[in-house]
Amino acid sequence: MQTNPFTLSFGTEPNQYISRFSQTNEVFEAFTSETPSTYVYMITGIRGAGKTVMLSNLCNNFSELDDWIVLNVIPDSDILKSVLAKLASKKETKKIIVNAKIDLSLFGIGVSVEKEPIYDIETAFEEILKHLSKNKKKLLIAIDEIVNNEFVRIFAATFQLLIRQKLPVFLLATGLYDNIYNLQNEKTLTFLYRAPKITLEPLSINSISRSYEQVLKISTDDADQMAKLTKGYAFAYQVLGFLFWDKNIKKGLSKSIDDLLPEYDEYLESYVYEKIWSELSPKEREIVSRLSEDEEIKVADIREQLDMTSGQMSVYRDRLKKRGIINATNYGYMSLKLPRFKVITRRWI
């Protein structure tokens, strides 16, 4: 029996996924240009939008290039030290460090040479990058779920100094809107505010439908029905595909799409919606609770129901939109962006 091509796991690249070709190419072309237009890209979107999958896909693409070195680091540790340690442990970069006689022993990194050790970790990083440049190498640092903490702030400040010198170091980071917003508004890190950002919007319903039809071997009508139930939400696409495969192909049952909905709701609730709901303010919850799952509602009507001023509503509307919870493309109207969010959260109101 073939393995289920869909997955419920976060942080891994699924066997079956829908690529975001235009956005992936945008980053790839910008970084590989002879004169890069930017050295930083920030990928944001709601939980389950596919940020990690896109990051992994990009890292894999860069790893296939001979002149690129790709390092994945976590934001909750000393990023600079982690980068140096990873560079010192990689065969090709360790050789460059040793040949350049860069002594990293004072940082607890096992590269010691017959030369005065470097006492400052930022200087060590700069020296390594200079020699990587001489060897026609470029360094891509990837950070998944970036946050505003001391480790990230120190790294970002150092990174800013390095790219001013046009050293070959690039940053690709993913993060929730609030976390990126907080980080880029640090007084010393305003360059991040100007950095290009990719906001992951819903996947194409047509692409999801075609995927379901081809992978699950179902009719076009059933595939369309399933695709519409996901509303283009990447995690929902994985969950519904996983459940259909698990019940009807792996276990040989004859579950209809409607039969899958209770378990579908359960996964959406426990894996992402509970967390999303917990991060909303009381007023944001009130607004969300008055929105429709499928129909657009007038902003003025909700504002009147909640006795809010136009300015107050604009602030909350903007925050919910940037977080990826509501759709506000039509001026004066709002609707829920996430599939079955109203059905699931109505019990929490």
C-alpha positions as CSV (number, residue, x, y, z in Angstrom):
1,M,0.0,0.0,0.0
2,Q,1.3,3.4,-1.0
3,T,2.1,5.8,1.8
4,N,-0.4,8.6,2.4
5,P,0.9,11.5,0.3
6,F,-0.7,14.1,2.6
7,T,0.5,14.9,6.1
8,L,-0.8,16.3,9.3
9,S,2.7,17.3,10.5
10,F,4.0,20.8,10.7
11,G,7.5,21.7,9.8
12,T,8.0,19.0,7.2
13,E,7.7,19.2,3.4
14,P,4.8,16.9,2.5
15,N,5.0,14.5,-0.4
16,Q,2.0,16.1,-2.0
17,Y,1.9,19.9,-2.0
18,I,1.1,22.8,-4.3
19,S,4.1,24.9,-5.1
20,R,3.9,28.7,-5.0
21,F,6.0,29.1,-8.2
22,S,5.8,32.8,-8.7
23,Q,6.8,33.7,-5.1
24,T,9.5,31.1,-4.9
25,N,11.0,32.3,-8.2
26,E,10.8,35.9,-6.9
27,V,13.1,35.1,-4.0
28,F,15.4,32.8,-6.1
29,E,15.9,35.4,-8.8
30,A,16.5,38.2,-6.4
31,F,19.1,36.4,-4.4
32,T,21.0,34.8,-7.4
33,S,21.2,38.0,-9.4
34,E,24.6,39.5,-10.1
35,T,23.5,42.6,-8.2
36,P,21.0,41.4,-5.7
37,S,18.0,43.7,-5.2
38,T,17.8,42.5,-1.6
39,Y,19.6,40.3,0.9
40,V,16.5,39.6,3.0
41,Y,13.1,38.1,2.4
42,M,10.4,37.7,5.1
43,I,7.7,35.1,4.6
44,T,4.5,35.7,6.7
45,G,1.1,34.2,6.9
46,I,-1.3,32.7,9.4
47,R,-0.5,29.4,11.1
48,G,-0.9,26.5,8.6
49,A,-0.5,28.8,5.5
50,G,2.6,26.9,4.3
51,K,5.4,29.1,5.4
52,T,7.7,26.3,6.5
53,V,7.0,24.3,3.3
54,M,8.0,27.3,1.2
55,L,11.1,27.9,3.3
56,S,12.1,24.2,2.9
57,N,11.5,24.3,-0.8
58,L,13.6,27.4,-1.2
59,C,16.4,26.0,0.9
60,N,16.5,22.8,-1.1
61,N,16.7,24.8,-4.4
62,F,19.6,26.8,-3.1
63,S,21.4,23.7,-1.7
64,E,21.5,22.3,-5.2
65,L,23.7,25.2,-6.4
66,D,27.5,24.6,-6.0
67,D,28.2,28.2,-4.9
68,W,25.6,28.3,-2.1
69,I,25.9,27.2,1.5
70,V,22.5,26.9,3.3
71,L,22.3,26.9,7.1
72,N,19.1,26.4,9.1
73,V,19.2,28.0,12.6
74,I,16.6,28.3,15.3
75,P,15.7,31.7,16.8
76,D,15.8,30.6,20.5
77,S,19.6,30.1,20.7
78,D,22.7,32.1,20.1
79,I,22.3,32.5,16.3
80,L,25.8,33.9,15.6
81,K,27.5,31.2,17.5
82,S,25.3,28.5,15.9
83,V,26.2,29.9,12.4
84,L,29.9,29.8,13.2
85,A,29.7,26.3,14.6
86,K,27.8,25.0,11.5
87,L,30.3,26.6,9.1
88,A,33.2,25.1,11.1
89,S,31.6,21.6,10.9
90,K,30.8,21.6,7.2
91,K,33.6,20.0,5.2
92,E,33.9,22.7,2.4
93,T,33.6,25.7,4.7
94,K,35.9,24.2,7.4
95,K,38.6,23.9,4.8
96,I,38.1,27.6,3.9
97,I,38.3,28.6,7.6
98,V,41.4,26.6,8.3
99,N,43.2,27.8,5.1
100,A,42.3,31.4,6.1
101,K,43.8,30.7,9.6
102,I,40.6,32.0,11.4
103,D,40.9,30.8,15.0
104,L,37.4,30.2,16.5
105,S,38.7,28.5,19.7
106,L,37.6,31.3,22.0
107,F,34.0,30.7,21.1
108,G,34.2,27.0,22.0
109,I,34.3,26.0,18.4
110,G,37.0,23.5,17.5
111,V,38.9,25.4,14.9
112,S,42.3,26.4,16.3
113,V,45.2,27.5,14.1
114,E,48.6,29.1,14.6
115,K,47.4,32.6,14.7
116,E,46.1,35.1,17.2
117,P,42.5,34.0,18.1
118,I,39.6,36.3,17.2
119,Y,38.0,37.8,20.4
120,D,34.8,39.2,18.9
121,I,32.2,36.9,17.3
122,E,30.9,39.5,14.9
123,T,34.5,40.0,13.6
124,A,34.9,36.3,13.2
125,F,31.7,36.1,11.2
126,E,32.8,39.0,9.0
127,E,36.3,37.4,8.4
128,I,34.7,34.1,7.4
129,L,32.3,35.8,4.9
130,K,35.2,37.7,3.3
131,H,37.0,34.4,2.7
132,L,33.8,32.8,1.5
133,S,33.5,35.6,-1.0
134,K,37.0,35.1,-2.2
135,N,36.1,31.4,-2.8
136,K,33.0,32.5,-4.8
137,K,30.6,31.2,-2.1
138,K,27.4,32.6,-0.8
139,L,25.7,32.0,2.5
140,L,22.0,31.6,3.0
141,I,20.7,31.6,6.6
142,A,17.2,30.4,7.1
143,I,15.2,31.0,10.3
144,D,11.7,29.4,10.7
145,E,9.2,31.2,12.9
146,I,11.4,34.2,13.7
147,V,10.6,36.1,16.9
148,N,11.7,39.3,18.6
149,N,14.2,38.1,21.2
150,E,17.7,39.1,22.1
151,F,19.4,36.4,20.0
152,V,17.5,37.6,16.9
153,R,18.1,41.3,17.6
154,I,21.8,40.7,18.0
155,F,22.0,38.6,14.8
156,A,19.9,41.1,12.8
157,A,22.0,44.0,13.9
158,T,25.2,42.2,12.8
159,F,23.6,41.1,9.6
160,Q,22.8,44.7,8.8
161,L,26.4,45.7,9.2
162,L,27.5,42.8,7.0
163,I,25.2,43.5,4.1
164,R,26.3,47.2,4.1
165,Q,29.7,45.8,3.2
166,K,28.1,43.8,0.4
167,L,29.3,40.5,1.9
168,P,27.7,37.4,0.5
169,V,25.2,36.6,3.2
170,F,21.4,36.3,2.8
171,L,18.5,35.9,5.2
172,L,15.3,34.0,4.6
173,A,12.9,34.0,7.6
174,T,9.3,33.0,8.2
175,G,7.1,34.3,10.9
176,L,3.6,35.3,12.1
177,Y,2.6,38.8,11.3
178,D,2.7,40.0,14.9
179,N,6.2,38.6,15.4
180,I,7.6,40.2,12.3
181,Y,5.9,43.5,13.0
182,N,7.4,43.6,16.5
183,L,10.9,42.8,15.2
184,Q,10.9,45.2,12.3
185,N,9.8,48.1,14.5
186,E,12.9,47.8,16.7
187,K,14.6,51.2,16.5
188,T,17.9,49.7,15.4
189,L,16.5,47.2,12.9
190,T,14.5,49.5,10.6
191,F,16.2,47.9,7.6
192,L,13.8,44.9,8.2
193,Y,10.9,47.2,7.7
194,R,12.1,47.9,4.2
195,A,12.8,44.2,3.5
196,P,10.5,42.6,1.0
197,K,7.8,40.5,2.5
198,I,5.8,37.7,1.0
199,T,2.4,37.2,2.5
200,L,1.1,33.7,1.8
201,E,-2.5,34.0,0.5
202,P,-4.8,31.0,0.0
203,L,-3.8,28.4,-2.6
204,S,-5.7,28.2,-5.9
205,I,-9.0,26.3,-5.5
206,N,-8.5,25.0,-9.0
207,S,-5.0,23.7,-8.2
208,I,-6.3,22.0,-5.1
209,S,-9.2,20.4,-7.0
210,R,-6.9,19.1,-9.7
211,S,-4.6,17.7,-7.1
212,Y,-7.4,15.9,-5.3
213,E,-8.8,14.5,-8.6
214,Q,-5.4,13.2,-9.7
215,V,-4.0,11.9,-6.4
216,L,-7.2,10.5,-4.9
217,K,-8.7,9.3,-8.2
218,I,-12.1,10.9,-7.6
219,S,-14.6,12.7,-9.8
220,T,-14.2,16.4,-10.8
221,D,-17.4,17.2,-8.8
222,D,-16.1,15.6,-5.6
223,A,-12.7,17.2,-6.1
224,D,-14.3,20.6,-6.5
225,Q,-16.4,20.0,-3.4
226,M,-13.4,19.1,-1.3
227,A,-11.3,22.0,-2.7
228,K,-14.1,24.5,-1.8
229,L,-14.2,23.1,1.8
230,T,-10.5,24.1,2.2
231,K,-11.0,27.7,1.0
232,G,-7.4,27.4,-0.2
233,Y,-6.0,27.1,3.3
234,A,-2.8,25.0,3.0
235,F,-3.2,23.0,6.2
236,A,-6.9,22.3,5.4
237,Y,-5.8,21.0,2.0
238,Q,-3.4,18.5,3.7
239,V,-6.0,17.5,6.4
240,L,-8.9,16.8,4.0
241,G,-6.7,14.9,1.6
242,F,-5.1,12.9,4.4
243,L,-8.5,11.9,5.8
244,F,-9.9,10.9,2.4
245,W,-6.9,8.8,1.7
246,D,-6.8,7.2,5.1
247,K,-10.5,6.2,5.2
248,N,-11.2,5.4,1.6
249,I,-7.9,4.2,0.1
250,K,-5.9,2.8,3.0
251,K,-8.8,1.3,5.0
252,G,-11.1,0.6,2.0
253,L,-14.1,2.3,3.5
254,S,-16.7,4.3,1.6
255,K,-16.8,7.5,3.5
256,S,-18.5,10.4,1.8
257,I,-17.0,13.9,2.0
258,D,-19.7,14.9,4.5
259,D,-18.7,11.9,6.6
260,L,-15.2,13.3,6.9
261,L,-16.3,16.7,8.3
262,P,-16.4,15.9,12.0
263,E,-12.8,14.6,12.0
264,Y,-11.8,17.4,9.6
265,D,-13.2,20.0,12.1
266,E,-11.4,18.2,15.0
267,Y,-8.0,18.4,13.3
268,L,-8.5,22.1,12.4
269,E,-9.6,22.9,15.9
270,S,-6.9,21.1,17.8
271,Y,-3.9,21.7,15.5
272,V,-4.4,25.4,14.7
273,Y,-7.8,27.1,15.5
274,E,-7.5,26.8,19.3
275,K,-4.2,28.6,19.1
276,I,-5.4,31.3,16.7
277,W,-8.4,31.9,18.8
278,S,-6.3,32.2,22.0
279,E,-4.2,35.0,20.4
280,L,-7.2,37.2,19.6
281,S,-8.3,40.0,21.9
282,P,-11.8,40.0,23.3
283,K,-12.9,42.6,20.8
284,E,-11.4,40.7,17.9
285,R,-13.3,37.7,19.0
286,E,-16.5,39.7,19.0
287,I,-15.9,40.9,15.5
288,V,-15.0,37.4,14.2
289,S,-18.1,35.9,15.8
290,R,-20.3,38.2,13.8
291,L,-18.7,37.4,10.4
292,S,-20.1,34.9,8.0
293,E,-18.3,31.8,6.8
294,D,-19.2,32.3,3.1
295,E,-20.9,35.7,2.7
296,E,-19.4,39.2,3.0
297,I,-20.8,41.4,5.8
298,K,-20.9,45.1,5.8
299,V,-18.2,46.6,8.1
300,A,-20.7,49.3,9.1
301,D,-23.2,46.8,10.3
302,I,-20.7,45.1,12.5
303,R,-19.4,48.4,13.8
304,E,-23.0,49.4,14.7
305,Q,-23.7,46.1,16.4
306,L,-20.5,46.5,18.6
307,D,-21.0,50.2,19.2
308,M,-17.5,51.0,17.8
309,T,-16.2,54.2,16.1
310,S,-15.0,54.0,12.5
311,G,-11.4,54.5,13.7
312,Q,-11.6,51.7,16.2
313,M,-13.1,49.3,13.6
314,S,-10.4,50.2,11.1
315,V,-7.6,49.3,13.6
316,Y,-9.2,45.9,14.3
317,R,-10.1,45.2,10.7
318,D,-6.5,45.9,9.6
319,R,-5.0,43.6,12.3
320,L,-7.4,40.7,11.5
321,K,-6.6,41.2,7.8
322,K,-2.9,41.2,8.2
323,R,-3.1,38.1,10.4
324,G,-4.8,36.3,7.6
325,I,-8.1,35.7,9.5
326,I,-10.5,37.9,7.4
327,N,-10.9,38.7,3.8
328,A,-11.4,42.5,3.2
329,T,-10.6,42.8,-0.5
330,N,-13.9,44.5,-1.2
331,Y,-14.1,47.9,0.4
332,G,-16.6,48.2,3.2
333,Y,-17.1,44.4,3.5
334,M,-15.5,41.6,5.5
335,S,-15.7,37.8,5.6
336,L,-13.9,34.9,7.2
337,K,-10.9,33.6,5.3
338,L,-10.4,30.3,7.2
339,P,-12.5,27.2,6.4
340,R,-15.2,26.2,8.9
341,F,-13.8,28.7,11.4
342,K,-17.3,30.0,12.3
343,V,-18.6,26.4,12.7
344,I,-15.7,25.4,15.0
345,T,-15.3,28.6,17.1
346,R,-19.0,29.3,17.8
347,R,-18.8,26.9,20.7
348,W,-16.2,29.1,22.3
349,I,-18.1,32.4,22.2
